[in-house]
């Protein structure tokens, strides 16, 4: 199968979407498929999984064919230029990660931006919300997003891959996507790279680097968008535990400027308990050192960090606004909070993890969860979607001349 993947950046160190795309490309290549990646100029020029923190199972003898888009400086320009390039390629399936509009499969790793904007408004004080709504209505940046989304979700033959049931519901609610065009495919995780076996190698050293004692409860926060992912709530919760005399530390991965969050830690008298590690090339040692992941996010389609934590054998505390929370069983392999801003409730759940036996049981259950959501299973599910695309295209050619919907195709196949 000739598969085109469309993403603005192909560097896995930029974020979850980029990392997932590189891992998926490697697995598709290993299965004998021809993979083309349409991406912006200036990203990783050579696809070398061994140099990008990926496990040996990700490494293939072949590489994808990269198509760099020159002179692309805006979101809409990327989508339009990608369309021009893709039309010149004879591809069986085009799979877009959310940056373009010419595709068979759309899998936005940002979920529904309309839903995300709504949650971001909820982050603000009440007096500031009308201002933010006005900005969303008027600013060119948001206008470009709306124009992009208008073309992404309206094609009756395009399959929309939802990373969680939350996203599927958002696509129906905010974008009027009919259920028959939506496929639910949760993210997968590399259970070889992220593994409890890494503890022996990394745990003691990294904890020492972070200033964490052996008996501390070391919490890990992973994310670049501190505000949306709820770092303030995590810091306030840690502040409550520190004030109660609990041996707790928080390590923060991602971002480059702690700024207001460092000041918040100081205001919570938790400066010594919060370590900002910044962006790191490899997060594996930090998961190996940690006792739990804390991610009280306000919106996350399906956080890879929750799955990475589970694969590493540690539980997570997240929220119902994280699609990955749908995979967790409350109190068994993690905690799922209703309110991302409720630091008191979060502190109470984290306090339960001060019990080493409880942590161990939950960590073992989390590992079992991860083993049910591997990258290989994720790849199998995506290939099923690709086959649906190709099968539907044959039916469209037969019965619709390009006008048939997915529902028409399903009816024809059933008959």
Buried (B, 14 or more C-beta within 10 A) or exposed (E): BBBBBBBBBBBBBBBBBBBBBBBBBBBBBBBEBBBBBBBBEEBBEEBEBEEBBBBEBBEBEEBBBBBBBEEBEEBBEBBBBBBEBBEEEEBBBBBBBBBBBBBBBBBBBBBBBBBBBBBBBBBEEEEEBEEBBEEBEEEEEBEBBEBBBEBBBEBBBBBBBBBBBBBBBBBBEBBEBEEBBBBBBBBBBBBBBBBBEBBEEBBEEBBEBBEBEEEBBBBBBBBBBBEBBBBBBBBBBBBBBBEEEBBBBBBBBBBEEBEEBBEBBBEBEBBEBBBBBEEBEEBBBBBBBBBBBBBBBBBBBBBBBBBBBBBBBBBBBBBBBBBBBBBBEEBBBBBBBEBBBBBEBBBBBBBBBBEEEEBBBBBEBBBEBBEEBBBBBBBBBBBEBBEBBEEBBEBBEEEBEEEBBBEBBBBBEEE
